[in-house]
Amino acid sequence: MNVLAPAPAALAVRFGHRPPTPVPQPGLTRRAGAFAIDLAILASLTWLVAIELLALGLVEVRPLYVAGNDLGEPLGLLWLLALVDLPVTLLYFTVAEGFAGGRSLGKLLLGLKVVKVENGRPPDVLDAFLRNLLRLLWIGPFAPVFLAADFWLMATGELEQRTGDLASGTMVVLDPREPRR
C-alpha cells in the first residue's frame, strides 16, 4: 500500500458530500496565509484573556513542578496560556465561521470562505463547531500525525478538505465577492 498516493478523487462522495457544480479551490498557500493571520489574532486574544484572568484574580500563576523539580513561573504562565488557548481558538473559529458567513478575519482578508459542500451556503454554528473541534487534534503528542493527515487530504483531495471539513460537510472556497489577489 502506497501511503503517499493521492486521496481518492471521490473522497467527499464517500462521506455523502459533493458540490453541485465545480468550485474554484483556493490552494494550500492562500489557506496557509489565512491561517497565519488567524493565528496572530488568536495569539493576541489568548494573551488578552490570560492577562484579564490574572488581573481579576480568577487565576494565579504558580511555579510548575515536574517530578519534584521547580521549573519556575514562566512555565506556569505557558501552561495558563495553553489552557486559555483551547477555548479561545474553538470559540473564535466557531463564531467566525458559524455567524460571520463562513469567514474568519484571515479568510476575509485573503478572499476565502467556508461553505457547505451540498449547497454552497455558509455552515451553521454546529457545523462550524464540529469543523473546528477536530482542529484540536493538532494539539498533543499525536499532533504530527493529524497535521500530516490533514495536509495530505488537502493536497491530494479533489475538494482540498481537511478532516474537520469531511466531518462537517464543508470546504474552503474562493469568495466570489472578494477580488482575487
ZABA-288095 format. One record per residue (C-alpha): residue number from 0; x, y, z. Coordinates in steps of 0.02 Angstrom, whole numbers, always signed. Each point is the difference from the previous one (the first is absolute). Layout:
REM ZABA-288095
     k       px       py       pz
   NUM        X        Y        Z
...
END
This chain:
REM ZABA-288095
     k       px       py       pz
     0       +0       +0       +0
     1      +72     +168      -51
     2      -32     +124     +141
     3      +52     +145     -112
     4     -130      -37     -133
     5     -125     +139      -30
     6     -164       +2      +93
     7     -139      -78     -102
     8      -77     +130     -115
     9     -170      -44      +67
    10      +48       +3     +185
    11     -137     +127      +35
    12     -127     -113      -85
    13      +37     -138     +125
    14      -52     +118     +138
    15     -160      +44      -95
    16      +57     +174      -54
    17      +32      +62     -176
    18      -19     +179      -61
    19     -140      +23     -127
    20     +116      +95     -119
    21     +189      +16      -15
    22      +70     +125     +125
    23     +165      +95      -16
    24     +121      -63     +132
    25     +108     +125      +96
    26     +157     -106       +9
    27     +106      -40     +151
    28     +103     +160       -5
    29     -149     +115      +17
    30      -77     -109     +135
    31     +165       -1      +96
    32      +10     +190      -14
    33     -176      +20      +70
    34      +42     -121     +141
    35     +159      +97      +41
    36     -102     +161      +15
    37     -125      -90     +111
    38     +142      -69     +108
    39      +67     +176      +29
    40     -175      +57      +52
    41      -21     -153     +111
    42     +167      +30      +86
    43      -54     +177      +42
    44     -172      -56      +61
    45      +77     -138     +106
    46     +120     +121      +84
    47     -140     +126      +31
    48     -112     -131      +80
    49     +143      -69     +106
    50      +51     +175      +59
    51     -181      +41      +42
    52      -20     -162      +99
    53     +159      +41      +96
    54      -52     +182      +29
    55     -170      -52      +67
    56      +83     -126     +117
    57      -96     -144      -78
    58     +160      -97      -30
    59     +172       +1      +76
    60     +164      -47      -82
    61     +102     -113     +110
    62     +163      -86      -34
    63      -18     -159      -99
    64      +69     -156      +84
    65      +46     -155      -98
    66      +67     -151      +94
    67      +33     +112     +150
    68     +103     +125      -99
    69      -53     +182       +0
    70       -6      +56     -182
    71      -49     +177      +48
    72     -143     +120      -32
    73      +35      +28     -186
    74      -52     -179      -35
    75     -151      +24     +112
    76      -48     +148     -111
    77      +22     -107     -155
    78     -114     -130      +77
    79     -131     +135      +32
    80      +15      +61     -180
    81      -20     -177      -66
    82     -158      -25     +103
    83      -72     +168      -55
    84      +46      -30     -182
    85     -111     -153      -23
    86     -169      +83      +34
    87      +54     +164      -80
    88      +48      -90     -161
    89     -158     -104       -6
    90     -110     +151      +38
    91      +88     +114     -126
    92      -18     -118     -147
    93     -174      -59      +47
    94      -68     +177      +15
    95      +92      +62     -155
    96      -54     -144     -110
    97     -171      -31      +77
    98      -61     +179      +17
    99     +107     +103     -120
   100      -40      -84     -164
   101     +137     -132       +9
   102     +140     +127      +13
   103     +130      +21     +136
   104     +100     +161      -11
   105     +141      -91      -89
   106     -119      -74     -127
   107      -85     +168      -25
   108     +165      +88      -34
   109      +56     -132     -125
   110     -168      -21      -88
   111      -49     -172      +68
   112     -152      -71      +85
   113      -64     -164      +70
   114     -156      -71      -82
   115     -106     -156      +11
   116      +47     -119     -141
   117     -179      -46      -42
   118      -69     +176      -25
   119     +140     +128       +4
   120      -73      +91     +150
   121     +100      +48     +155
   122       +1     -133     +136
   123     -117      +14     +148
   124      +72      +15     +174
   125       -2     -188      +34
   126      +92      -38     -162
   127     +127     +136      +38
   128      +23      -70     +176
   129      +27     -178      -64
   130     +118      +61     -137
   131     +108      +89     +128
   132      -15     -125     +141
   133     +100     -120     -107
   134     +135     +135      -17
   135      +39      -35     +183
   136      +74     -166      -57
   137     +148     +106      -58
   138      +47      +20     +184
   139      +84     -133     +104
   140     +118     -145      -26
   141      -82      -59     -162
   142       -5     +174      -78
   143     +126      -42     -138
   144     -107     -147      -56
   145     -160     +103      -10
   146      +87     +148      -82
   147      +78     -114     -130
   148     -169      -84      -32
   149      -86     +168      -23
   150     +138      +63     -114
   151       -9     -159     -104
   152     -190      +13      -13
   153       +8     +183      -53
   154     +144      -26     -122
   155      -71     -152      -88
   156     -188       +7      +25
   157     -115      +62     -137
   158      -78     +132     +114
   159     +155      +41     +106
   160      -93      -50     +158
   161      +82      -35     +167
   162      -69     -119     +131
   163     -115     +130      +76
   164      -71      +42     -171
   165      -37     -182      -37
   166      -87      -24     +168
   167     -107     +157      -18
   168      -32       -7     -187
   169      +89     +164      -33
   170     +138      +65     -112
   171     +100     +160      -19
   172      -28      +94     -163
   173      +50     +163      -81
   174     -129     +131      +44
   175      -71      +66     -164
   176      -42     +166      +83
   177     +182      +33      +43
   178     +127      +55     -130
   179     +134     -131      -32
   180     +173      +54      +53
END
